[in-house]
Amino acid sequence: MHAATTAAFRRPPHAGGFDLSPTWRALIAVSGGAMTLAIAIALARWGLGLTIDHSSTRHLAVIVHVATVIPAVPLGLYLMLTRKGGARHKLFGRIWIALMVTTALAAIFIRHINDGQFSFIHLFVPLALIGAWQTVTSARRGQLRKHRNHLLNLYLGALIIPGIFAFSGNRLMGAWLFG
């Protein structure tokens, strides 16, 4: 191949490509893929009328939370597993951070489940907000290793782990998936 042709196929040095180790890529792919599949099945069951009427769907905070967290799971998975540094990554990253901040803020107002009190799952709210801030500031400073680490923590610790709890017990997503 001609040198000019091969240069066109090279990634820019800042893009990083798939910058996760194979172990992290597998963990993200399996956890994010399983969560995305569970969400898709739950939504399909709800859309087909195969689920029970859940009282949570009457609360605005729950509606906002669900409407922002549902796209955050597959979008975050896409961002973690695809090429980094380009205009698409930056645009989708901004959208993802906006979804994460909105879903965390909406969660503050979801208290009807626990008699008006905060529950243990609310511990993930400050983790999500702090993680989102750290993710943005590290990216703006060009600290890409820190940016990646903050994103791993945010995706797994403030999205996947709380998502597992969302599918348990009498919570909305669990009722839609299993009910």
N, C-alpha and C positions, 0 to 999 in steps of 0.2 A: 504494500500500500504506500502511496505517496505521503510524504511527511505532512503536507498541508491537509490531506484528507484525515489522517489519524489525529491531527491536532484538533479538528472539529469535533471529534468524538470524546475528547478528554473532558473531564469535569473540571470546572474552575477550582482552584485550591481551597477556596472558602466553603465550597458546597458540602464537602464532607461525605457525601453519599450516604450509605447505610452505616452510620457511625456507632451503632450498638454492637456489642459482642454477640456471638451466636447464642449464648445463654440468655442474655437479656432480650434479644429478638424473639426467641422461642417463648419466653415467659410472657412478653407483651402480646405476641400473636395468639397464644393459647388463651390467656385470660381475657384479652380484649375481644377475641373472636367468639369465645364462649358467651361473654356478656352480650355482645351484639346479637348472637343467635337467640339467646334467651329473651332479649328485648323484642326481636322480630316476631318470635312465636307468641309472646304475650300480647303484642299489638295486633297480630293477626287474629288471635282468639277474641280480643276485645272488639275488633272491627267486625267480626263475623257474629257477634252477639253470643259467644260461647262462654262468657264470664258472668259472674254475679255483679249486681249493681253495688259498687263500693262507695261508702259515704265520703271518702276522701276526695272524690271527683267533684264535690260541691264546694271545695275551698279554693279560692283564687291562688293562694300561695302554692298549693299542690299542683294546680294546673300549670303555673309558670315554672315550677321546679321540674316537673315531668317533661314539659315542652322544651326545656333547655338541656336537661341531662340526657335525654334520649339521643339527640344528634351528637352530643359531646363524646359519647363512647366510640362510635365508628369513626368520627372525624379525628379523634385523638389517636386511634389505632392507625389510621391512614398516615397521619403526620409522623408517628413514631417509626413507621416501616418504610417510608418512601424517601426519596432524595431530599436533602436539606439545603437551605440557603437560597433557593430561587424565589422569584416573585410569588409563585403559587404557594410555596411553603409559608412565606411571610403573611400573605393574605389569609390563608386558612388558619394559620397560627393565631392571628389577631381575632378571627371569628371564634376559634376554640377558647381562647382566654376570656372573651366576652361571655360565651356560654357558661364557662366554669364560674365566673364571678356572679353572673345572674342566678345560676342555680344555687350557689352558696348563700347569696343574700335572700333568695326566696325561702330557703330551708330555715332561716331564722324564724320565719313566721308560721312554720308548720309545728304547731304545738297541740293540736286537738287530739292527737293520738295519746298523749301523756297527760291528760287532764290539765292542759294549759301550761305545763312545765316543759323545760328542756329535757331531752333524753340523752343517753350516751352518744347517740349518732350525731348530735349537734357538736360534738368535739371535732368533727371533720370540717365544720364551717371555718374556724380560724385557720386550720391547716390548708384549706383550699385557698382562702384569701391571701394568706402569707405566701403560699407556694406560687400563686399567680403573680404576685408582686415580684418575687424573687426571679421568676422565669422571665418576666419582661425586662427587669433591670439588668440581669446578666446578659440577655441578648443585646440590649442597647449598648452595653459596655464592650461587646465583642468577646465575652468570656464564655465561649461555646461549650467547654467542658462543664462548667457550672450550670449553664443553661440546660444541657442535656440531663444532668443529674437532678436538677429541680423538676424538669418535666417527668422524669421517671417517678420521682416521689409524688408529684401531683397526680399523674395518671393512675398509678397503682394505689397510692395512699388516700387520695381524696375522690377517686372515681370508682375504681374497681372494688376495693374493700367495702366502702359504704354500699356499693351496688349489690354486693352479696347479701348484705342485711336487708336491702329493699325487696329481695325475693324471698325473705323468710317470714314466718308467722302470718299475721293477718294484714300485712302491708299491701299497698295497692298493686305493685308489680307481681308480688307473690300470688295475690288473688287472681290476677289476670293470667298468669302462667299456669297455676295449678288448680285454681278454683272453678 
